[in-house]
Every structure is written in structure tokens, then in C-alpha cells.
Amino acid sequence: MPVIANGLIFSLAIAYAALMVGSILRLLSLRRKTSVDVASAGVATKRRGSLLVWWILLFAFTVALVCGRPGIATLFCVASLLSLREFQRIFRRRSVDAPLVWLTLILLAVGHYWVIGTSDAMWSVGAFPFVALAAVTAVELATVRSNDYLRTTAGFYWAGILIVLGPSHAVLTMNFPAATGAWSAGAVGWCIFLVLLTETNDIAQALVGRVWGRHKLAPMLSPGKTWEGLLGGMMVSIVLAVASAPWLTTLTFDRPPWSGLLISAGAGVIISLTGFLGDVNISGLKREARLKDSGTLLPGMGGMLDRMDSLTLSAPAFYYFVHWLHRW
């Protein structure tokens, strides 16, 4: 039976309490809207579904955290596999279907997550881009495809790097030194910090943009994104990073207060900006395929790729930011 750190229990308690408060406020708001506007009933049903999904996702994340590195690797592996399936369905709407290439990426993803989930070895991260490129190219050549060859090969290679290698850096954060102290969350604190900031940033951007958004940021790719939403999400991320870094990470460890404050805030900015880029990146894919959501797996949210999009870039950006800090 794994020993659960006090900081992990504290972090999860805050997460469940915050979700409880948010759920109550959302349900009260939806009840008030539907009582005066019958047309809002469909929207209310969708948003109630998203609340249930948030509870399921938090529970799955809790189980993964308690199981440590293998649990986190398994969780992100499943998420990546489901996202790859959604990508394949989206991609074949605009190009030649390549099921063998997709199956090849599935096998590579499982192998990659198995390596980083059972050890702290980094060789899989360096090998994955080359192995994925060689495997995708070999399968395409073996099937003697000439129609849409470049688009198919490049598209699936892009998906492997973005959807598999990108989010897997959340598992690799467990290679960093764990925060010390009675309220430390242990090695999983880094992963909690990354996921907490990424998902909170997504929510804050959406809420701020919905209320105060006036200036479109990327209307051709994601019409709902605004400058106000981006800045609002970034401010929330900075505050949350500064508040949670001391017990979840070592960003402030053995540093002057001002230095720890700036580094924590910098982490918040990096996660916010790269999370936004990951979101818009997947929005561009869906826009080309003329789809609103990547799938229907998560009621009220869309597909797994819709939930993972920000982490595709925020996870590696945060990992290499911390890696750079430790080197210097």
C-alpha cells in the first residue's frame, strides 16, 4: 500500500473542494437561466454533462497520483491513445486514410509510455522522434502509397510528436527533485502543478473571454479566443503558480524570496502561453476538418483531444524550463 504524502492529500482536498464549490455555483447559475429562458435548456444539459466529466477526470487523476509514476504514465498513455484515435478520424476527413500508420503510432505510444513509466530513463524521449519518423515512413512505403504521401506521412508524424511525446513530459517531471517538508506532495507534486495550472488556465481564459472578451485573437482558427481571455488566464496562472509552487515543486527551494517569486511567476506565464498555443493548434486541425469538437467521448467537452490540447505544448515547455533552471 503506497504511502500518501500529506501535501498530496492537502492538494487533492483543495481540488475536490474547489470543484464542489464550482459545481454548486454552476448548477445554481444554470437553474436560474433555464427558469427564464427555455432555449437555454440544451446548453444547460451540456454544461451539466461537463461537470460530471470533471468529477470523473479528477477521480482518475487521483488514482493515478496515488499509484505514482506507473499510474501517471498509464493515465497519460490512455489519454494519448484516445486522442490519437480522434486525430485519425479527423485526419481521414481531409486526406487518405492510413490505418496501418495509425496502428504503428499506437504501438510506439505504448512502448514509449512503458519505458518512462517504469524507469526515469530519458533515452525514449530522444529516440521517439527518429523512431516515429522512420516507422511512419517505412509503413507508408510498404503500402506503396503515392496519393497524398507527403500530407499523410507528415500529418501522422506531427500527431505522434504532438499527441504522444508532448503530454508524456508530464510523466517526466517526476524525475525532478521532490519538494521537502511536512506538507510536500512528493515527486508527483510537479505533475500536479503542471496539470493544475494548465487546466485552470483553460477555464480562466474561457470565463474571462466569455464575460469581458472583445478583441479576437485568432478568429480564423478559434473564434472564441480573445486577448482579454488570454491575459485573464495568464494572471490567474501566475497567482496560482506563486501560491502552489512552494509545496508542489522546488522552484522556490534555496532561493531568495524575490527570485522564487519571479521563477514561479515565469512558470505560470510559460504554461499559460504554451497552453494557449496548444489549444489553438488543435483548433486549427478541427477548423480544417470543419468540426467543432474532436469527438464525443467527454459529454459537454467534446473529445479527449479537446481536453489534452493545451498539455501537448505546456508539458514539454514546463519540463524544459525546469530542466534549464536545474542546470543553471
Wavefront OBJ file of the C-alpha trace (Angstrom):
o trace
v 0.000 0.000 0.000
v 1.663 3.276 -1.126
v 2.323 5.955 1.462
v 0.378 9.098 0.575
v 2.208 12.338 1.346
v 0.456 14.980 3.417
v 0.937 17.511 0.644
v -0.784 15.214 -1.851
v -3.766 14.770 0.456
v -3.911 18.530 1.002
v -3.684 19.253 -2.739
v -6.419 16.780 -3.603
v -8.628 18.085 -0.805
v -8.340 21.596 -2.235
v -9.059 20.309 -5.743
v -12.192 18.431 -4.654
v -13.385 21.376 -2.554
v -12.849 23.797 -5.446
v -14.689 21.501 -7.832
v -17.533 21.126 -5.353
v -17.912 24.892 -4.968
v -17.642 25.405 -8.723
v -20.229 22.700 -9.392
v -22.723 24.220 -6.957
v -22.290 27.701 -8.420
v -22.595 26.390 -11.961
v -25.759 24.387 -11.177
v -27.368 27.388 -9.478
v -26.488 29.574 -12.455
v -27.883 27.065 -14.950
v -31.058 26.669 -12.919
v -31.632 30.414 -12.933
v -31.019 30.712 -16.673
v -33.272 27.827 -17.679
v -36.094 29.156 -15.487
v -36.293 32.324 -17.597
v -35.160 31.040 -20.980
v -36.397 27.741 -22.384
v -33.850 27.968 -25.214
v -31.054 27.631 -22.648
v -32.148 24.116 -21.701
v -29.861 22.472 -24.269
v -26.853 24.492 -23.137
v -27.652 23.683 -19.508
v -27.747 19.948 -20.257
v -24.377 20.168 -21.989
v -22.776 22.051 -19.113
v -24.184 19.667 -16.520
v -22.560 16.884 -18.519
v -19.226 18.708 -18.415
v -19.455 18.934 -14.613
v -19.841 15.168 -14.368
v -16.863 14.717 -16.673
v -14.721 16.973 -14.460
v -15.521 14.773 -11.450
v -14.614 11.620 -13.383
v -11.365 13.146 -14.635
v -10.390 14.310 -11.147
v -11.062 10.857 -9.729
v -8.961 9.225 -12.478
v -6.157 11.714 -11.822
v -6.373 10.983 -8.089
v -5.965 7.244 -8.652
v -3.020 7.890 -10.980
v -1.295 10.149 -8.452
v -1.692 7.623 -5.635
v -0.130 4.934 -7.857
v 2.871 7.156 -8.585
v 4.884 7.071 -11.797
v 3.257 3.920 -13.259
v -0.209 5.328 -12.575
v 0.534 8.707 -14.140
v 2.171 7.063 -17.161
v -0.856 4.789 -17.617
v -3.282 7.699 -17.371
v -1.456 9.804 -19.954
v -0.908 6.794 -22.185
v -4.646 6.090 -22.305
v -5.343 9.782 -22.927
v -2.803 9.865 -25.767
v -4.219 6.709 -27.352
v -7.761 8.077 -27.258
v -6.509 11.370 -28.691
v -4.689 9.539 -31.495
v -7.917 7.744 -32.350
v -9.736 11.063 -32.589
v -6.923 12.529 -34.696
v -7.167 9.611 -37.115
v -10.909 10.180 -37.502
v -10.377 13.896 -38.113
v -7.447 13.400 -40.480
v -9.178 10.946 -42.767
v -11.899 13.517 -43.481
v -9.303 15.583 -45.376
v -6.746 13.035 -46.562
v -6.103 9.406 -47.385
v -6.967 7.031 -44.554
v -3.855 5.261 -43.248
v -4.917 2.738 -40.594
v -1.559 0.925 -40.585
v 0.300 4.152 -39.847
v -2.142 4.917 -37.031
v -1.680 1.426 -35.562
v 2.091 1.913 -35.760
v 1.817 5.095 -33.700
v -0.352 3.250 -31.183
v 2.379 0.644 -30.647
v 5.081 3.312 -30.393
v 2.998 5.251 -27.860
v 2.503 2.201 -25.633
v 6.211 1.398 -25.781
v 7.235 4.981 -25.013
v 4.947 5.288 -22.002
v 6.028 1.869 -20.746
v 9.678 2.976 -20.749
v 9.116 6.303 -18.967
v 6.536 4.762 -16.625
v 8.829 2.021 -15.343
v 12.085 3.992 -15.104
v 13.481 7.504 -15.081
v 15.395 6.837 -18.309
v 15.367 9.684 -20.830
v 16.539 7.762 -23.888
v 12.973 7.160 -25.084
v 12.381 10.911 -25.371
v 15.404 11.317 -27.622
v 14.689 8.175 -29.627
v 10.956 8.683 -30.152
v 11.128 11.413 -32.864
v 13.519 9.395 -35.045
v 11.796 6.044 -34.455
v 8.390 7.571 -35.173
v 9.634 9.195 -38.392
v 11.323 6.012 -39.571
v 8.319 3.829 -38.695
v 5.726 6.105 -40.320
v 7.862 6.428 -43.458
v 8.507 2.683 -43.644
v 4.829 1.800 -43.296
v 3.829 4.349 -45.937
v 6.478 2.990 -48.342
v 5.468 -0.608 -47.635
v 1.858 0.125 -48.545
v 3.046 1.711 -51.806
v 1.074 4.921 -51.350
v 1.729 7.825 -53.708
v -1.567 9.650 -53.392
v -1.254 12.273 -50.626
v 2.027 10.714 -49.465
v 3.602 13.854 -48.023
v 0.440 15.007 -46.249
v -0.222 11.595 -44.712
v 3.357 10.935 -43.623
v 3.879 14.431 -42.217
v 0.428 14.529 -40.627
v 0.804 11.316 -38.653
v 4.382 12.133 -37.665
v 3.153 15.517 -36.403
v 0.426 13.728 -34.423
v 2.945 11.354 -32.845
v 5.209 14.164 -31.679
v 2.370 16.397 -30.510
v -0.108 13.931 -29.010
v 2.249 11.270 -27.638
v 5.636 12.852 -26.960
v 4.304 16.242 -25.829
v 1.989 15.167 -22.968
v 4.413 12.435 -21.878
v 6.645 15.155 -20.425
v 4.117 15.368 -17.578
v 5.370 11.936 -16.501
v 8.985 13.011 -16.896
v 8.519 15.826 -14.365
v 8.767 13.117 -11.704
v 12.496 12.997 -12.469
v 12.898 16.368 -10.730
v 13.715 16.528 -7.005
v 10.629 16.373 -4.809
v 9.779 19.280 -2.545
v 10.745 18.696 1.093
v 8.842 19.382 4.269
v 5.859 18.032 6.137
v 3.430 19.389 3.531
v 5.309 18.290 0.446
v 3.314 16.409 -2.197
v 6.335 14.308 -3.098
v 7.572 13.597 -6.609
v 4.055 13.842 -8.068
v 3.890 17.494 -6.995
v 5.453 18.605 -10.277
v 2.768 16.817 -12.291
v 0.026 18.278 -10.097
v 1.488 21.758 -10.579
v 1.588 21.361 -14.368
v -1.908 19.902 -14.757
v -3.424 22.291 -12.201
v -2.079 25.380 -13.954
v -2.837 24.130 -17.463
v -6.463 23.220 -16.766
v -7.118 26.270 -14.586
v -5.663 28.472 -17.302
v -8.059 26.916 -19.843
v -11.051 27.562 -17.597
v -9.970 31.110 -16.716
v -9.381 32.010 -20.363
v -12.836 30.743 -21.287
v -14.628 32.511 -18.419
v -12.826 35.841 -18.798
v -13.219 35.743 -22.560
v -16.922 34.969 -22.277
v -17.572 37.884 -19.912
v -15.095 40.561 -20.975
v -13.723 39.329 -24.301
v -13.979 41.966 -27.048
v -10.837 41.659 -29.161
v -10.444 38.442 -31.174
v -7.019 36.845 -31.005
v -7.173 34.116 -33.668
v -10.562 34.473 -35.424
v -9.640 32.207 -38.347
v -8.617 29.303 -36.107
v -10.507 29.769 -32.831
v -13.171 32.497 -32.935
v -13.813 32.247 -29.182
v -10.258 33.195 -28.189
v -9.739 36.812 -27.146
v -6.872 38.933 -25.889
v -8.822 39.572 -22.704
v -9.232 35.835 -22.129
v -5.540 35.176 -22.740
v -4.434 37.892 -20.317
v -7.036 36.894 -17.718
v -5.952 33.264 -17.839
v -2.324 34.309 -17.555
v -2.992 36.416 -14.460
v -4.808 33.530 -12.788
v -1.965 31.162 -13.714
v 0.658 33.485 -12.240
v -1.205 33.829 -8.945
v -1.804 30.077 -8.731
v 1.831 29.304 -9.617
v 3.187 31.616 -6.918
v 0.778 30.205 -4.325
v 1.312 26.496 -5.057
v 4.976 26.285 -6.083
v 6.416 26.126 -2.518
v 4.692 22.868 -1.568
v 4.364 21.218 -5.004
v 7.777 21.984 -6.511
v 11.310 23.090 -5.689
v 11.069 26.238 -7.820
v 11.468 28.353 -4.693
v 13.769 25.995 -2.792
v 17.014 27.518 -1.508
v 16.387 30.777 -3.373
v 15.883 34.377 -2.207
v 12.155 35.236 -1.889
v 12.214 37.609 -4.868
v 13.949 35.001 -7.044
v 11.480 32.253 -6.130
v 8.607 34.631 -6.796
v 9.876 35.546 -10.270
v 10.631 31.940 -11.214
v 7.198 30.747 -10.073
v 5.521 33.577 -11.969
v 7.635 32.730 -15.015
v 6.426 29.142 -14.860
v 2.845 30.431 -14.790
v 3.448 32.606 -17.850
v 5.104 29.781 -19.793
v 2.345 27.277 -19.022
v -0.344 29.837 -19.866
v 1.151 30.883 -23.214
v 2.099 27.409 -24.419
v -1.230 26.012 -23.215
v -2.969 28.642 -25.325
v -0.827 27.743 -28.351
v -1.613 24.047 -27.911
v -5.324 24.829 -27.743
v -5.288 26.989 -30.887
v -3.092 24.438 -32.674
v -5.709 21.696 -32.299
v -8.450 24.225 -33.115
v -6.736 24.734 -36.484
v -6.896 20.990 -37.127
v -10.607 20.882 -36.296
v -11.291 24.035 -38.317
v -9.768 22.475 -41.432
v -11.916 19.371 -40.957
v -14.959 21.603 -40.315
v -15.553 20.158 -36.851
v -16.348 21.912 -33.583
v -15.082 19.118 -31.312
v -12.555 16.342 -31.795
v -15.071 13.746 -30.606
v -17.954 12.967 -28.270
v -16.190 10.910 -25.610
v -16.483 13.612 -22.930
v -20.053 14.994 -22.789
v -20.100 18.764 -22.638
v -16.390 18.976 -23.508
v -16.026 17.143 -26.795
v -13.293 14.578 -27.192
v -10.162 13.619 -25.299
v -8.056 15.662 -27.713
v -10.107 18.729 -26.741
v -9.068 18.133 -23.129
v -5.436 17.298 -23.922
v -4.747 20.054 -26.461
v -3.151 22.548 -24.056
v -0.921 19.902 -22.448
v 0.579 18.958 -25.815
v 2.770 22.079 -25.604
v 2.575 23.190 -21.972
v 4.001 19.888 -20.661
v 7.253 19.935 -22.684
v 7.640 23.717 -22.261
v 7.362 23.447 -18.470
v 9.632 20.409 -18.319
v 12.460 22.063 -20.264
v 12.035 25.319 -18.343
v 12.608 23.466 -15.058
v 15.381 21.385 -16.611
v 17.136 24.598 -17.666
v 16.751 26.018 -14.146
v 18.345 22.944 -12.587
v 21.289 23.121 -14.978
v 21.988 26.694 -14.042
l 1 2 3 4 5 6 7 8 9 10 11 12 13 14 15 16 17 18 19 20 21 22 23 24 25 26 27 28 29 30 31 32 33 34 35 36 37 38 39 40 41 42 43 44 45 46 47 48 49 50 51 52 53 54 55 56 57 58 59 60 61 62 63 64 65 66 67 68 69 70 71 72 73 74 75 76 77 78 79 80 81 82 83 84 85 86 87 88 89 90 91 92 93 94 95 96 97 98 99 100 101 102 103 104 105 106 107 108 109 110 111 112 113 114 115 116 117 118 119 120 121 122 123 124 125 126 127 128 129 130 131 132 133 134 135 136 137 138 139 140 141 142 143 144 145 146 147 148 149 150 151 152 153 154 155 156 157 158 159 160 161 162 163 164 165 166 167 168 169 170 171 172 173 174 175 176 177 178 179 180 181 182 183 184 185 186 187 188 189 190 191 192 193 194 195 196 197 198 199 200 201 202 203 204 205 206 207 208 209 210 211 212 213 214 215 216 217 218 219 220 221 222 223 224 225 226 227 228 229 230 231 232 233 234 235 236 237 238 239 240 241 242 243 244 245 246 247 248 249 250 251 252 253 254 255 256 257 258 259 260 261 262 263 264 265 266 267 268 269 270 271 272 273 274 275 276 277 278 279 280 281 282 283 284 285 286 287 288 289 290 291 292 293 294 295 296 297 298 299 300 301 302 303 304 305 306 307 308 309 310 311 312 313 314 315 316 317 318 319 320 321 322 323 324 325 326 327 328
